[in-house]
Amino acid sequence: MTGKLTIVGTGPGNPDQTTPEAVNAIAASHVFFGYGPYLDRLTLRDDQRRVASDNREELARAKDALMTAAWGEQVCVVSGGDPGVFAMAAAVCEAIEDGPPAWRELELSIVPGVTAMLAVAARAGAPLGHDFCAISLSDNLKPWTVIEQRLRAVATAGLVIALYNPISKARPWQLGSAFSILREVLPWTTPVIFGRAAGRPDEAISVVSLADADPAKADMATCVVIGSPETRVIERPNQAPLVYSPRSLGAPK
């Protein structure tokens, strides 16, 4: 039997946001590697088995999955959201580049998914309606000084910013520091969206100004979207406000 490795993104957590392509790839696989809570989202058959690992073991997980696929298994590596956005697709590619030649010969398929910033943006309106970027605030794989430089650069360039991995028990101060940096560049009236667990039963979406943005409102299940100077808020009676970034720069209000 020829082995195959498929990397899927299951979306932000709502089963309705898992694509049919991902569902089919999961059904066709036999061995599943992933972070435990992501594997818990799957309903597996008796002939399918799971290999769970910690969230900080991405490279080791990728190597184990590749080795298993090289033995002839149909392997699935599971990510939340999209596997190519701060997730397992890059780890698998890194392992292939540095690994044995046999790993380069494997059939590899990467199945996209709905990433957190898209789910949060859809709940809030259209904050990504113009140019935007995504930045991880985790300094596990890059120094904090680089994160600071990137925050200043993209804020100065006028991009909407989606912040992934905004805060954790090991990094309780970084989101507050990021807000301080952005307040040096952006108007304090800039809208900030805290999108926690978008699409899940415990979803919490709130919109505040940059002046009032409180890091304590976020955790690792939160994606924080900071608007550009062009981003606007439409207040609506008895409904949540709509946050959007106009399609054209300098569009009349």
Residue pairs with C-beta under 8 A, 6 or more apart in sequence:
1 72
1 73
2 72
2 107
3 68
3 69
3 70
3 71
3 72
3 73
3 74
3 75
3 106
3 107
4 69
4 74
4 75
4 106
4 107
4 108
4 109
5 65
5 66
5 69
5 75
5 76
5 77
5 92
5 106
5 107
5 108
5 109
6 25
6 28
6 29
6 74
6 75
6 76
6 77
6 108
6 109
6 110
6 111
7 76
7 77
7 79
7 83
7 88
7 89
7 92
7 108
7 109
7 110
7 111
8 22
8 25
8 26
8 76
8 77
8 78
8 79
8 83
8 111
8 113
9 22
9 79
9 80
9 81
9 82
9 83
9 84
9 87
9 111
9 112
9 113
9 114
9 115
10 18
10 22
10 38
10 41
10 42
10 78
10 79
10 80
10 81
10 113
11 17
11 18
11 19
11 22
11 80
11 81
11 113
11 114
11 119
11 199
12 80
12 81
12 114
12 115
12 116
12 119
12 197
12 198
12 199
12 200
13 41
13 80
13 197
13 198
13 199
13 200
14 119
14 199
14 200
15 41
16 199
17 113
17 114
17 119
17 199
18 113
19 111
19 112
19 113
19 114
21 111
21 112
22 111
22 113
25 76
25 109
25 111
26 32
26 42
26 76
26 78
28 74
29 48
29 74
29 75
29 76
30 47
30 48
30 49
30 73
30 74
30 75
31 48
31 49
31 50
31 51
31 65
31 68
31 73
31 74
31 75
31 76
32 39
32 42
32 44
32 48
32 49
32 50
32 51
32 75
32 76
32 77
32 78
33 50
33 51
33 53
33 61
33 64
33 65
33 68
33 75
33 76
33 77
33 78
34 50
34 51
34 52
34 53
34 61
34 77
34 78
34 79
34 88
35 52
35 53
35 54
35 55
35 78
35 80
36 52
36 53
36 54
37 80
38 78
38 79
38 80
39 50
39 52
39 78
41 80
42 50
42 78
44 50
51 64
53 60
53 61
53 64
56 140
58 88
58 91
59 91
59 94
59 95
61 77
61 88
61 91
62 77
62 88
62 91
62 92
62 94
62 95
63 95
63 99
65 75
65 77
65 92
66 75
66 92
66 95
66 96
66 99
66 103
66 106
68 75
69 75
69 106
70 102
70 103
70 106
77 83
77 88
77 92
78 88
79 87
79 88
79 89
79 113
80 87
80 113
80 116
81 87
81 113
81 114
81 115
81 116
82 112
82 113
82 114
82 115
83 89
83 110
83 111
83 112
83 113
84 90
84 110
84 112
85 115
85 134
85 164
86 134
86 136
86 164
86 165
89 110
92 108
95 103
96 103
96 104
96 108
116 162
116 164
116 195
116 198
116 223
117 128
117 132
117 134
117 162
117 164
117 223
117 225
118 128
119 195
119 198
119 199
119 223
120 162
120 193
120 195
120 198
120 205
120 223
120 225
121 127
121 128
121 162
121 193
121 225
122 198
123 195
123 198
123 199
123 203
123 205
124 193
124 195
124 205
124 207
124 225
124 240
124 242
124 243
125 234
125 241
125 242
125 243
125 244
126 242
126 243
126 244
126 245
127 160
127 191
127 193
127 225
127 227
127 231
127 243
127 244
127 245
128 160
128 162
128 225
128 245
129 244
129 245
129 246
129 247
130 160
130 228
130 230
130 245
130 246
130 247
130 248
130 249
131 158
131 159
131 160
131 228
132 159
132 160
132 161
132 162
132 245
133 154
133 159
133 160
133 161
133 162
134 161
134 162
134 163
134 164
135 147
135 150
135 151
135 154
135 161
135 162
135 163
135 164
136 163
136 164
136 165
137 147
137 163
137 164
137 165
137 166
137 167
137 171
137 174
137 175
137 178
138 164
138 165
138 168
138 171
139 147
139 171
139 174
144 174
147 174
147 178
148 177
148 181
151 161
151 178
151 181
151 182
152 181
152 184
152 185
154 161
155 161
155 181
155 182
155 185
155 186
155 226
156 185
158 228
158 229
158 230
158 249
159 228
160 225
160 226
160 227
160 228
160 231
160 245
161 182
161 225
161 226
162 223
162 224
162 225
162 226
163 175
163 178
163 223
163 224
163 225
163 226
164 223
165 220
166 174
166 175
166 178
166 215
166 218
166 219
166 220
166 222
166 223
166 224
167 174
167 175
167 215
167 218
167 219
167 220
167 222
168 219
168 220
172 215
175 215
175 218
175 224
176 215
179 210
179 213
179 215
182 190
182 210
182 226
183 210
183 211
186 210
186 226
186 228
186 229
187 210
187 229
188 209
188 210
188 211
189 209
189 210
189 211
190 209
190 210
190 226
190 227
190 228
190 229
190 231
191 207
191 208
191 209
191 210
191 226
191 227
191 231
191 232
191 233
191 243
192 207
192 208
192 209
192 210
192 213
192 224
192 225
192 226
192 227
193 205
193 206
193 207
193 224
193 225
193 226
193 227
193 243
194 204
194 205
194 206
194 207
194 208
194 213
194 217
194 218
194 222
194 224
195 204
195 205
195 222
195 223
195 224
195 225
196 202
196 203
196 204
196 205
196 218
196 219
196 221
196 222
197 203
197 204
197 221
197 222
198 205
198 223
205 240
206 217
207 233
207 240
207 241
207 243
208 214
208 217
210 226
218 224
227 243
227 245
228 245
230 245
230 246
230 249
230 250
230 251
231 243
231 244
231 245
232 243
232 244
232 245
232 246
232 253
233 241
233 242
233 243
234 241
234 242
234 243
234 244
235 241
236 242
